């Protein structure tokens, strides 16, 4: 798949299954992410690969986090959040590893991590996998961030779910650039 095809056809795929990327494919996907633009070459990212049984451990962590934040959460809510990491054979958690810098504000560092995750999504698509990017409360939860190796100033910019697509690709409408672009 060409780069332009990957860009024009990319969309989230909500149903992912095994197989996921093999080690050599995962290496390629991660390398693509590391090519993201990064002002000052700060490398403000840390990527945590979650596969196999680690997905269940992540689900338990999500349930623990939900129970602490919302003690009124019922069994159905806890079961749902516990199962969420099982939606794909592989998850790449993209953490902002924030670095205080006089010329590179936090927003630029967040953008670098987001761009890296997007590069990984495109790389995954280009070799035949599909992806789904998730954030939500777990991405901002200090317990989850800490368990993934993050510091208090860090955050999860996205959980990139990667796997083989199930079913047809969801059709996205063609957007007119006229609605979003002007000339100065």
N, C-alpha and C positions, 0 to 999 in steps of 0.2 A: 504494500500500500504506500502510495506517495505521501509526502508530508502534507501537501495540499488536500488530498483525499481524506487523510486523518483529521485535519482541521475542519473540513466542511461536513464530515459525516459523524464526528464525535458527539455522543450524547450519553447520558447515564443509562445504564442497563440495570433495572431493579432485580432481575432474576439471574443470579450467577451460580455456577456449580463447578465441580471438579471436572477436569483437571485444572489446576492453576499453573502458573509458570514454574518451570523446572529451574534448577539452580543457575544454569547458564543464561536462561531468559530473564530471571530475576536480576542477575548481575547487569545485564543490558538495560533493563528498565531503570534500575537505580543509577547507572552511569548517565542515562539520559537526563535524569533529574538533576544530577550534579552539574550539568551544563547550563543551568538557569542563570539569568542575569543576577549579579550580586554586587552592588555598589561597595567598593572598598575591599572586595574579596573577603568579607567577614565570615562567610560560610555559616550564616545564622540558623542553620538547620540541623536537626538530628532526626534520623528516620529509624523507626522501630518496626521490624518485620514481625508479624504475628501470623503463625500458621500452625496447622496440626492441633494438638491438644492445648496449645497456648491460647487459641481462640476461646476455649471454654474457660480458661483462667481469666481472660479479659472479660468475658461475660459475667463471671462471679464478681469481678471488680466493679463492673457497671452496676450490678444489683446492690452491692454494698454501698456504693456511692449514692444510688437512688434512695435506698433505705435511710441513709444518714441525712440526706437533704430533705426528704419527704417521708417522715415516719408513718404517715397515713397511707403510703403506697400499698395497694392490695397485691395479693398473690399473682393476679393476671398481669399487672404492670411489671412486677419483678420478673416473672417468667418471660415476658416479652423483651425486656432490656437484657436479660441474661442470654437470650437466644440471638440477639442482634449480631454479635460477631460471627455467628455460624452462617450468615447469609452469603459467604464467599469462602473459597479455600485459602485466600491470602488477604491480609490487610497490611497496608503500609501506613503507620501513623506518622504524620509529618509534624514535628514539633518545632516551634520557634525556640531557638537557643539564643535568647535576646542578649545582645552585647551593647553596653553603653558606649556610644561613639559620638564625637562632636559633629561629624558631618553626615552620619547615616542614622536618621531617626527610626524609631520603632516601626512606623508604618512602612518604610522601605524594606525593613528586614522581614516583616510579615509578607510583603509582596514577593520577596525573593523565595520564601518557603512555598507560597501559593503557586508561584511560577514553576518551581521544581516539581511539585505534585502534579501540576498540569502536564509538564513534560513527561512525567512517568505515566500519566493516563494516556497520552498520545502514543508513547512507545508501546504500551500494553496493547492498545488498539491496533497498532501497525503490525504486530506479530500474531494477531488473531484472538486476543483476549478482549474482554469488556470490563468496564470499570463503573464504579458508583462512588461518588464523593459524599461523605457524611460529616457533619459537625454536630451541633446541638449541645445540650448541657454537659455531656461527658467530655467534650473538647475543652471546656472551661473549668472543669472540676479539679481542684487542687489535689485530691486523692488520686485521681486518674493520672494527672500530669506527673505527680511524684513517682507513682508506680512505674511509669514509662521512662523514668530517668530524668525528668524535667526539674528545673529549679522554680522557686516561687515566682519569678518574673516571666516564666515561660508559659506557653499555651500550645494546645494542639490546634494547628491550622486546619487540618483535615485528616479524616480516616479514609484512605483510598482503598476500597474493596476491589479485589481483582480476581477474575475467574473466567470460566468459559460461559459465553452467553447462552441462556435458555430462552427459547422462543424467538420470535422476530424482533428486530430492532424497532423501538418506538419511533413513529414518524414525528419529526419536528417541523414546524412551519418554516418556510423560507422567510427571512426577515429582510425588509427593504433597508438598505443602508441609509436611505434618505431620512428615515425616522430617527437616526442616531448620530448623523454626521453633518457637520457644517464646515465651512471653509473660512478662514480668517484672512 
